[in-house]
Amino acid sequence: GKTSPPPRMSESELLATMEAHGIGTDATRATFPALIVSRGYAVKTGRSIRSTELGRALVEALRSVDERLVTPETRRKVEERMGMVERGLADWRELLRESLKEYRDLLLECVGRWENLSGKLAELISAPSSNRSADSGSSGGRRRRGSLRPS
């Protein structure tokens, strides 16, 4: 079933949550709110930020493939590895090999299920929403058209 949207949070609450989960650096976290708004995954109203139907549908579609695609733990591990390389504590080639080994099957599953994943995303976006009027990211049912295919 469809989950209800999370409550609005301020930009500073979003950044603090990202920091608490070890996601991003000070520099990359600072750009995140504008990035998700520009991609249509969230809308900003005053000081609050809230996910759009598109943002929630993307998370649900990714979750339908594998929960690891949407957990902060997965992102934290990637960020941690990049930080180790940046600080000279690890060889990037070795960490890349480890990451590929760890995520290979997941990546292959995503590629293999791309049609299903993009169809699921389209289905979630076009499903009637009981909270559409509360979603300021809605445009009266109009959707931006674009390819869901990876480039």
Secondary structure, DSSP 8 states (H G I E B T S, - for coil): --------EEHHHHHHHHHHTT-S-HHHHHHHHHHHHHTTSEEEETTEEEE-HHHHHHHHHHHHH-GGGG-HHHHHHHHHHHHHHHTTSS-HHHHHHHHHHHHHHHHHHHHHTHHHHHHHHHHHHHS--TTGGG-TT--TT-------S--
